[in-house]
């Protein structure tokens, strides 16, 4: 027991105290800044996120691979990790949009959301054919470093106990029924959160014949959280921006 106490004292507090202003390493590829002063080839993008006429990047399709940045000065990825939006269209970034402007308007806080759920959320995560990248990052959200449970945000084992679902993966044909079944099992009112490029747009699998994204046409989506995979700080801050004033 004394060894355990000594170890705890030696380790100190491991959690990130200020999660909303936590620093991010410089190498992280986050919010893109675009410049029309340089030429670039949109064919270099593996998911079609980059468009050149006019110049734009769709963060909902972007895998943040950096191919466009390496090929041209028209694109520069910052380490801005707060990428969440409640509007799919706002994920499309143009040269005139700065990171600061994006943060001001990307997430629309609805009074009925905070009134209904307060400042906490219980979520059921559904891996709808994902590669397990986003799933692993979402698992990390609950570890000692990020500890999102201190904000009242938790993943639950049953949709019956959830306030909404978090979808990862492009939604394969084999997972389409299970996803809808899970959604219907969550008590109303409920939220739907798309997490990662695959969930938002299909990602690199968007043209596959084995995916079935009809679910997204049937039900409203509340939050879009870009990434490939989604960083824990992106996910936690995205949820907090939606449920806290």
C-alpha positions in Angstrom: 0.0 0.0 0.0 2.8 2.4 0.9 4.4 1.7 -2.5 1.1 2.6 -4.2 0.9 5.9 -2.3 4.5 6.7 -3.1 3.9 6.1 -6.8 0.8 8.3 -6.7 2.7 11.1 -5.1 5.6 10.7 -7.5 3.3 10.8 -10.6 1.4 13.9 -9.4 -1.7 15.0 -11.3 -1.7 13.5 -14.8 -4.9 15.1 -16.2 -5.0 18.1 -18.4 -6.3 20.9 -16.0 -7.5 23.4 -18.6 -8.9 21.2 -21.3 -10.4 24.2 -23.2 -7.0 25.8 -23.7 -4.7 22.8 -23.7 -1.6 23.3 -25.9 -1.3 21.1 -29.0 2.0 20.0 -30.5 3.1 22.0 -33.5 3.2 18.9 -35.8 -0.6 18.3 -35.4 -2.6 19.0 -38.6 -5.7 20.9 -37.7 -7.6 23.9 -39.1 -6.4 24.7 -42.6 -5.5 28.2 -43.8 -5.8 28.7 -47.5 -4.2 31.2 -49.9 -5.3 32.0 -53.4 -1.8 33.4 -54.2 -0.5 29.9 -55.1 -1.6 27.2 -57.5 -2.5 23.7 -56.4 -3.8 20.5 -57.9 -7.0 19.2 -56.4 -6.3 15.7 -57.8 -3.7 15.2 -55.1 -6.4 14.9 -52.5 -7.4 11.2 -51.9 -11.0 12.1 -50.8 -11.9 15.1 -52.9 -11.8 17.4 -50.0 -9.7 20.0 -51.9 -11.3 22.1 -54.5 -9.5 24.8 -56.6 -12.3 26.6 -58.4 -12.9 28.3 -56.1 -10.3 27.2 -53.6 -11.7 25.4 -50.6 -11.2 22.4 -48.2 -14.0 20.3 -46.9 -12.9 19.3 -43.3 -15.7 16.7 -43.4 -13.9 14.9 -46.1 -10.3 15.8 -45.2 -8.1 13.1 -43.7 -5.5 15.7 -42.8 -2.8 13.6 -44.6 -0.9 16.8 -45.6 -0.5 15.9 -49.2 -1.8 19.2 -50.4 0.3 21.1 -48.0 3.5 19.3 -49.1 2.6 20.0 -52.8 1.7 23.7 -52.6 1.8 26.8 -50.4 -1.9 27.3 -51.1 -2.7 25.1 -48.1 -1.2 25.3 -44.6 -2.5 23.3 -41.7 -2.4 25.0 -38.3 -2.4 23.0 -35.0 -5.9 24.4 -34.2 -7.8 21.4 -32.9 -11.3 22.8 -32.2 -12.9 21.7 -35.5 -16.4 20.8 -34.4 -19.4 22.3 -36.2 -23.2 22.0 -35.8 -23.6 22.9 -39.5 -22.2 20.6 -42.2 -21.7 23.5 -44.6 -19.4 25.3 -42.2 -16.9 22.5 -42.5 -16.1 23.9 -46.0 -13.2 26.3 -45.4 -12.4 29.0 -47.9 -9.4 31.5 -48.0 -11.4 34.2 -46.3 -12.2 32.2 -43.2 -9.8 32.5 -40.3 -9.6 30.1 -37.3 -10.9 32.8 -35.0 -13.9 33.5 -37.2 -14.7 29.8 -37.5 -14.7 29.3 -33.7 -17.2 32.1 -33.3 -19.9 30.6 -35.6 -19.1 26.9 -36.1 -21.2 25.6 -33.2 -24.7 26.9 -32.5 -25.7 26.3 -29.0 -29.4 25.6 -28.7 -31.2 26.5 -25.5 -33.3 23.4 -25.6 -30.2 21.2 -25.6 -28.8 22.8 -22.4 -32.2 22.9 -20.9 -32.8 19.2 -21.6 -29.4 17.7 -20.9 -27.9 20.2 -18.6 -24.1 20.2 -18.7 -23.6 16.5 -19.1 -24.1 13.8 -21.7 -24.2 10.0 -21.7 -23.4 8.7 -25.2 -23.5 5.3 -26.9 -20.6 4.9 -29.4 -21.3 2.9 -32.6 -18.5 1.7 -34.8 -20.2 1.5 -38.1 -17.4 -0.1 -40.1 -14.5 2.1 -38.9 -10.8 1.2 -39.0 -10.7 1.5 -35.2 -8.6 4.7 -35.4 -11.4 7.0 -34.2 -12.6 4.4 -31.8 -9.2 4.2 -30.1 -9.1 8.0 -29.8 -12.5 8.0 -28.2 -11.4 5.4 -25.7 -8.5 7.7 -24.8 -11.0 10.5 -24.0 -11.8 8.7 -20.7 -8.2 8.0 -19.6 -6.4 9.8 -16.8 -5.0 12.5 -19.2 -8.2 13.7 -20.8 -10.7 12.5 -18.2 -13.8 13.7 -19.9 -15.9 12.1 -17.2 -15.2 15.1 -14.9 -17.3 17.2 -17.3 -20.2 14.7 -17.1 -19.5 13.2 -20.5 -19.4 9.4 -20.5 -19.8 6.5 -22.9 -22.4 4.0 -21.7 -22.8 0.4 -22.5 -26.5 0.5 -23.5 -28.4 2.8 -25.8 -31.2 2.7 -23.2 -29.0 4.7 -20.9 -27.8 7.2 -23.5 -28.7 10.7 -24.5 -27.4 10.2 -28.0 -25.1 8.2 -30.2 -21.6 8.9 -31.6 -21.1 7.3 -35.0 -17.7 6.4 -36.3 -16.9 4.7 -39.6 -18.5 5.1 -43.1 -21.6 3.0 -42.2 -21.2 -0.3 -44.0 -24.1 -2.3 -45.3 -23.6 -4.8 -42.6 -23.8 -2.2 -39.9 -26.7 -0.1 -41.3 -29.5 -2.1 -39.5 -27.6 -2.3 -36.2 -27.0 1.5 -36.3 -30.6 2.3 -36.8 -31.7 -0.2 -34.2 -29.3 1.4 -31.7 -30.7 4.9 -32.6 -34.3 3.8 -32.1 -33.3 2.3 -28.7 -32.1 5.6 -27.4 -34.9 7.5 -25.5 -36.1 10.7 -27.1 -35.0 13.5 -27.3 -31.6 12.3 -28.5 -28.5 13.6 -30.3 -26.6 12.2 -33.3 -22.9 13.0 -33.5 -20.7 12.1 -36.5 -17.1 11.6 -35.5 -14.4 11.4 -38.1 -14.1 11.8 -41.9 -15.6 8.4 -42.6 -18.7 9.1 -40.6 -19.2 12.6 -41.9 -18.6 11.9 -45.6 -17.5 8.3 -46.1 -13.9 9.4 -46.2 -11.7 7.2 -48.4 -14.6 4.8 -48.6 -17.2 7.3 -50.0 -17.4 5.6 -53.4 -17.5 2.0 -52.0 -20.5 -0.1 -53.0 -20.5 -1.8 -49.6 -21.6 1.3 -47.6 -25.1 2.3 -46.8 -25.6 5.8 -45.6 -29.3 6.0 -45.8 -29.4 6.6 -42.0 -28.0 10.1 -42.5 -30.9 11.0 -44.8 -33.5 9.8 -42.4 -32.4 11.5 -39.1 -31.0 14.9 -38.2 -27.4 15.3 -37.3 -26.5 17.5 -34.4 -22.7 17.7 -34.5 -19.9 17.0 -37.0 -16.5 16.4 -35.5 -13.7 16.2 -38.2 -10.5 14.2 -38.0 -8.8 11.1 -39.2 -8.7 10.0 -36.5 -10.4 12.5 -34.2 -8.1 13.8 -31.5 -9.5 13.5 -27.9 -9.1 17.3 -27.4 -11.1 17.9 -30.6 -13.9 15.6 -29.4 -14.1 16.8 -25.8 -14.0 20.5 -26.7 -16.6 19.8 -29.5 -19.0 18.3 -27.0 -18.4 21.0 -24.4 -19.0 23.8 -26.9 -22.4 22.3 -27.6 -23.7 21.8 -24.1 -22.0 24.6 -22.2 -22.5 28.3 -22.6 
